[in-house]
Amino acid sequence: MAGELEDRAKRVFGDHYPKAVAFTEMLAEQGVERGLIGPREVDRLWDRHILNSAVVAELFPAGSRVVDVGSGAGLPGIPLAIARPDLDLTLLEPMARRVAWLTEVVDALGLDVDVVRGRAEEGPVRERLSGSDAVTARAVAPLERLARWCLPLLRPGGRLVALKGESAAEEVERDAEAVRRAGGVQPSVTTCGAGVLEVPTTVVLVERDDTSRRAGARRPVKAATRPRKDR
């Protein structure tokens, strides 16, 4: 890694930087073979994937209960868990081979993270993970679908944090009404990592309507009583 990029990564991960290096190496060595990333992504893992994910850590209050929906290769969930070990983080993924990968990473890095196999829209998953403070998603689905899947996992006032691309503003304009019908407040666009990334991470934020009384809205489970890792 070039010196400047290494300095930026150390700024983001601090004392946990070695774990970020270990995760990046695992992804570089196994990601293509296991269908987690494309071949062209190996040489740009730090900027495009690892730091792109980690910089959104600034959006979460201390101790937040967070669900990473469609975690896949572990983005943004694993970088978030490394940068912010205070978060009560669950990686939610429906595919068995990716669940196996996530479990291997969590074990290898010694992360206090839960790995759950399932989809956000499934009843048992909603029962288990509802009342979360935040839900993240990266390259999972359009905003309209994300709102329908993810908002029921949130407590009233909780936030969907969706990592998006350059067309985020257009997507917000297009799907704003669908988001409202799903129980969300007007979505907004922000950026993270302006001092770290050449191209800051674009994020769409959707707060769950705090007047909503839809089923599943409950207070977060305290960390001391949450179930241990799903292995």
Secondary structure, 3 states (H helix, E strand, C coil): CCHHHHHHHHHHHHHHHHHHHHHHHHHHHHCCCCCCCCHHHHHHHHHHHHHHHHHHHHHCCCCCEEEEECCCCCCCHHHHHHHCCCCEEEEEECCHHHHHHHHHHHHHHCCCCEEEECCCCCHHHHHHHCCEEEEEEECCCCHHHHHHHHHHHEEEEEEEEEEECCCHHHHHHHHHHHHHHCCECCCEEEEECCCCCCCCEEEEEEEECCCCCCCCCCCCCCHHHCCCCCC
